Amino acid sequence: MRISDRAQRIEPFYVLEVAKAAAALAQQTSTTDAPVVFLNIGEPDFSAPPLVQEAAERAIRAGHTQYTPATGLPQLRERISAWYTSRFGVQVPASRIVVTAGASAALHLACMALIDANDEILVPDPSYPCNRQFVSAAGGVAVPMPAGPVQRFQPSAAQVHAHWGERTRGVLLASPSNPTGTSIDPDELRRIHALVRGRGGITLVDEIYLALSFDARLGQTALAIDEHIISINSFSKYFNMTGWRLGWMVVPEVLVPVIERLAQNLFICPSSIAQHAALACFEPESLSIYEARRAEFRARRDYFIPALNALGLRVPVVPDGAFYAWADCSAACAKLGLKDSWDFSFEVLQRAHVAITPGRDFGSAETAHYVRFSTASSMDHLQTAVARLGALLA
């Protein structure tokens, strides 16, 4: 069977390769013999709050399971619009909001709408690997911009200027970022967007962790800068609805009918049940729960980062959002006689029964020296992981 060139260009998602190995080990390991601690997947250990679950049940019982408009339920778009006002003090008309089948669908639609064959899109290195693949699937080329700890693993306007070429179409950024949990300084983002806009380009910003920011100044939406910025968001992370596959995007008015036409053909519509359930996310009771959970994520970060540093797994930049720790494992690899973070991840899995993610997925700029820990697991799991890592590295 002939496989398309497009499919062959898509690299494996290595985090899932590690996840498969961890799942296989978990099946072999008894509950009394150091069960596997999973710190590899960026998924909150919290489920959707009670009001959200109840809203889903009501939707099913009431038969609200048919197709919705391709752009999403009008009342959900209105709720999201109101949330931008109350949470960020930014006016975002509901008419600019398109509800999607997860943030992945939003990124796919944005790339399909704006990228032609061989267009170049500048992306940070390190960054979430699937973002590069969305660009590639649309026929474009993701061009990495190495961003180290000195610049908090985020690109600068000077880098965008230096990497801009004849075929450059725009930038795809993330704030806060996966895998580093760091945000772009709002002033620097303004400079980047001014540069891109001046060249007739597009600025896409992945903001799926934005509501999980721990720094008020850095936790500002890019939509406050300019209505021409395209923002991608999700119900997965802050709203704890990963498997519900629901997200949204905010685009300029002129782009809405284009996105709608693509969504009609590629996705029909997002899940109707998930959309009806998501309406309850914005109730005061649900928002109170989400804020308590955000505080818990911060507490986990404040425990785990110093613990990693004490073990010699240095986190050069304290994350200001999300639930990740991007740790340099060079010293640990030298101590254990290992080549890089890929070997280290499997060594930790086999000997300490802790699943983590090697840096290979996230780019090529020094990523072989880094591993990503997810602090989306419970404090008990984090403490167990620290104890096991300490024993391994002692």
N, C-alpha and C positions, 0 to 999 in steps of 0.2 A: 504494500500500500504506500503510495507516495504521500509524504508528509509535507505540508506547505512550508515555504521558507519562513513565513511569519511565525509559525509555531516553533520552528527549530531555533529561531532567534531568542525565544523566551527561555531564560535560564531557570533552573529549578529553584524552588523556594526552600532554601536549606533549613530554615527554622522548622519546617514541617518534617524534614528528614530526621532531624534530631528528635522531634516530637514522636515520630514513629518508633525510634530506638528506645526512647524513654517509656513509651506505652508497652512495648514488648517486655522490657525489664520489669515494669510494674506488675505485669501478669505473672512473671516468674517468681516474684518476691512475695513472701508471705507477709501478712500484716504484723507479725511479731518480729520480722527480720528486716528492720530498717526500710520501711516502705519509701518509695520514691517521692521526693519533694519536688514539685513542678514549679520552677521559677523561669520557665522558658517562653510561655505564651502570654501575650499582652491582653489578658482577659480578666476583668474584675471578678473577684470571688463572691460578689454580691449578686443576687438576682433582682429582677424588677420589683419595685415596691408594691405593696398590697393593692393600692388603687389602680395601678397599671394592670396587674393581673386580673383584677375584678372587671376592668373595662374590656379586656380581651374576652373574658367569659361572656359578658353581656352582649358583645358584638356577635359572637357565635350563636348564642341563644336567639338573638333577634334577627338572625339571618343577614347581618351586614358583612357578607363575604363575597359580594360580587366585585367586578372590576370597578375601580375608581378612575377619575381623570388621570391621564398620564403624568400630570404635574402634581398630583396628590390631592387629598381632601382639602377643599377650600378652608374649612374650619381649622385644620391642622396648620396650614400655611399662616393663617391669622394668629394662631397661638405662638408659633415660632417668631413671627414678627413682633408680637407683644413682649416676648422673652428678651429679644435683642434690646428693646427699650428699657425694660426693668433691670436687666442684668448688666448691660454695657453702656446704657445711655445713648444708644445709636438708633436712629430711625431707619428701619429697613422695610419698605412696603412689601406686603404679602405677595404682590404681583411679581416681585423679583425672586421669590423663593420657589424652588422646584424640589418636591419631595422625591426621593430616589430609593432604589432597592439597595440600601447601604451606601456608605461613602465610596465604596469601590465602584458602584454604578455611576455615581456622580463624577468621579475622576475619569471613568471610561467615556461618559457622555461629553465631558469638557474637552477631552483630547480628540474625540471623533469630530467634534464641532469646529475645532480651531487649528488642528495640526494636519498638514499635508505631507506627502511623501518627501522624506529627506529634510524636513524642517528640524532644526535643532532647538532643544529645550534645555536650558541650564538648570542643573539640580545640585544640591549640596552633596558632599561626600564626607561623612557618612549620611545616609538617609534611608527611608523606608524603601525596600527593594521593589515592591509592587508598583510604586510610582513610576519607576523607570520602565517597567513592563507595559504600563498603560500608554506611555509615549511610544514605545516600540510597536505595540499592537495597532496604533493609529498610523504607522508608517514613518514616524519621526525617529529622531536620534537623541537620546539623553546624553548630555555633555556634563561630566562631573566637575564640580568646583571644590577642590580639597579645602576642608575647613577644620583646623585643629583646635586644641584646647585654649590656645591664646585668644581665639575669637569665639570661644564658647561653642565650637562646632557649628557655627552658623556663618553663611557667606556674607561678604560685604559688598557695598556698591562698587568699590574699586575692583573687586574680583569680577563682578558682572560686566563692568566696562572692559576689563582685560580679556574676558572670554567671549565677548560678543563678536560674532562674525557675520559674513554675508547671508548665511542660511539660518541665523538665530531668529527664532519666533517669539521667545519669551522665557520666563522662569517658572519653575514649579518648586515652591518652598513649603516648609512645615514649621509651625510654631504653636505650641511646643512640639519638639521633634521626637520621633521614634528613629533611632534608639537612645538618644542622649537625654531627653527630657528638658532640653534647653530651648529658650525662645529667642526670636530675633528682637533686638532692641527696636522699639517703635520708631525712633528717629532714623535708624539705619534702614528700616523697611520703607520709610517715606523716601529716602534717597534712592533706594533700589527701584521703587515703583516710578519715581520721577524719571529716572534714566530709561527704564523700559518703555514707559509711556511716550517719552520723547522720541523713541525709535519706532513708534507704532506697534510695539509688542504687547504681549499679554502677561499679566501677573496672576498666577494661580497660587493660592495659599491654603494648604491643608491645615484646618483648625479643629481637627476632631478631638484634640486634648485641651482645647482652649478653656473650657469650664473647669478643668482640673489644674488650673494655674494656682501657684501659691504666692505669687508676687503681683500685687495690684497694678504696678506700673507696666510690667511685662505682659500681663494677662489682658491686653486690650485687643479687640478684634480689628483685623486689617480693614474691615468695612468702614471704620471711622476715618480712614485716610481718603478714600475715593470710591465712588460708585462703580468705577470701571474695574476694580479688583474683583476677581472671582474667588469666593470663599467656599470651601468644602467642609461639611460638618456631618455629625453622626449621632445616632441615639445609642451607639454601642458602648462608649467609654464612660462618660459622666452619667449617662442615663441608664447604664447597666443592662443594655438590651442587645448583647452581641449576636445571639442566634436569631433574633427577630428580623435581622437584615433590613434596617431602615436608616436612611440618612437624608441629607438635603444639600442643596447648593444654592448660593446666592449669586446671581449673575446680573449684568446690565439688562435693562428692559428689552433692548433690541435683540438680545440673544435668547430670550425666553421662547419665542415660537420655534427657533431652530432646535433648541434642546427638547422642546415638546415633541417635535416631529421625529427626532431621533429616538426619544424614549418610547413613543408609540410603536415604533418598528422593532426596537431592540428588547424592550422590557414589558410592553403593554402598560403596566403600572406597578407601583410597589404593593406589598402585601396589604390587603384591605384590613385584615384583623390587626396587624401590627400598627397600622395608622390609627385605627380607632383606639387601641390601647395607649398609643403615644399621647393622645389628647390629655390623658390623666397625668402625664409627666409634669405638667405645668401647674397642677393644683398645689396650693400652699403646703399641704401635708406631704406630698411627694418631694417638693423642693427642699423642705426641711430635712428629709431623710437624705437626699443627695448631698446637702451641705455637711451633714454629720459624717457621711462616708468620705467626702473630700478631706475633712479633718483627719480621718483615720488614715487615708493614703499619705497625708503629710507626716503623721506620726510614724508610720512605717519607714518613710524615707529618712526621717531624722534619727531613727535607730539603726537602719541598715547601712547607710553610707559610712558613718564612722566605724562600724564593725568591719566592713570590707577594707577600709583604709588600714585598720589595725592588723589585718591579716596579710597586708602587703598587696592586696588587690586594689590598687589606687584608683579612686574616682577623681580625675583631675578637675572636673567642673561639677559642682553640686547642681542637680536638676532643679529647675524652678517650676516644673509642672509634670503632668503625666505620672507614670509609675514605673520608671526604669532607672537602672544604674548602669552606666557605660564605664566599665572598669578595665584598666590596663593590667593584663595578666602576665606581662613579660617576666617579672621577677619570679612569679610562681612557675612559669614554664621552665626557667633556668634551674630552679630548685628541683623540679621533678624530671629534668632532662627531656623536655618536650619541645617540639618544633614551634608550634603556634597555638592560637586560640582554638582552632578546630580540634587539635589533639587534646588540648586542655579540657575542652567541653566533654569529650567522650571519656577522658580519664576521671573527671569529676563525677560523671554519670555512673561509670562502672564501679568506682571505688568508694564514692561518698553517697551514691544514690541521690544526687541532686541534679536536676535537669536545668541546664542553662543554654544560652544561644551564642554560638561563635560569631565573630564579627564578619565572616565571609559574606553574608547576605547583604550587608549594608553599604558596600562600596569597596574601594581599593586603597584609600588613603590611610595607611597605618592600621587598617581594620584587622589585619592578622594578629595584632597585639592586643585586641580588645574582645571582651565578652559582654553580652547584655544580660543583666539580671532583671526579671520582672518582680516588682514589689506589690503586685496586685494580689498576692497570696496573703494569708493571715499572718499575724504577728508570731503565732506559734510556729508556723512553717518557716518563717524567716529566721527565728531563733534556732530552730533545729538545723537549718542549712548552715548557719554561721558556726555552730558547734562541730558539724561534720567537716566543713571546710577547714576549720582550725586543726582538727585531728589529722586531716590529710596533709596539711602544709607544715605541721609541727616538725 
